[in-house]
Amino acid sequence: MTHTPSSRRLLAQAAAHTRWSKAGDRRAATGKARAAFIDRFERQVDPDGVLPEAERLALAESAKRAYFSRLAAKSAVARAKKAKKVA
């Protein structure tokens, strides 16, 4: 059966709601993934692990913000291209 983008979105939403209906604590359910994500930025800013923890965490937070800013910029470009095609 072939699904349209709209029906795939609805199926994905239903799956997500089902998943979260079985998790008592979302933060606990995603804790390992969130920790791995921030670890990525900590390794990026301090690959040798020589900085004090507070400094490493501050730099990692800045690196994370930069990552999401670049992601937002790419998204804006993609939306503008899509809007241009539709118009």
Backbone hydrogen bonds, N-H to C=O, Kabsch-Sander energy under -0.5 kcal/mol:
donor,donor_aa,acceptor,acceptor_aa,energy
8,R,4,T,-2.6
9,R,5,P,-2.0
10,L,6,S,-2.0
11,L,7,S,-2.3
12,A,8,R,-2.4
13,Q,9,R,-2.4
14,A,10,L,-2.3
15,A,11,L,-2.3
16,A,12,A,-2.4
17,H,13,Q,-2.7
18,T,14,A,-2.3
19,R,15,A,-2.5
20,W,16,A,-2.6
21,S,17,H,-1.5
22,K,18,T,-0.7
22,K,19,R,-1.0
23,A,20,W,-0.6
24,G,22,K,-0.6
29,A,25,D,-2.2
30,T,26,R,-1.8
31,G,27,R,-0.5
31,G,28,A,-0.5
34,R,30,T,-2.5
35,A,31,G,-2.5
36,A,32,K,-2.3
37,F,33,A,-2.1
38,I,34,R,-2.2
39,D,35,A,-2.2
40,R,36,A,-1.6
41,F,37,F,-1.0
42,E,38,I,-2.2
43,R,39,D,-2.7
44,Q,40,R,-1.6
45,V,41,F,-2.2
46,D,42,E,-1.9
49,G,46,D,-1.5
56,R,52,P,-2.7
57,L,53,E,-2.9
58,A,54,A,-2.1
59,L,55,E,-2.6
60,A,56,R,-2.6
61,E,57,L,-2.3
62,S,58,A,-1.9
63,A,59,L,-2.4
64,K,60,A,-2.5
65,R,61,E,-2.3
66,A,62,S,-2.4
67,Y,63,A,-2.3
68,F,64,K,-2.4
69,S,65,R,-2.2
70,R,66,A,-2.5
71,L,67,Y,-2.2
72,A,68,F,-2.4
73,A,69,S,-2.2
74,K,70,R,-2.4
75,S,71,L,-2.3
76,A,72,A,-2.4
77,V,73,A,-2.1
78,A,74,K,-2.4
79,R,75,S,-2.7
80,A,76,A,-2.2
81,K,77,V,-2.3
82,K,78,A,-2.4
83,A,79,R,-2.7
84,K,80,A,-2.1
85,K,81,K,-1.9
86,V,82,K,-1.9
87,A,83,A,-2.0
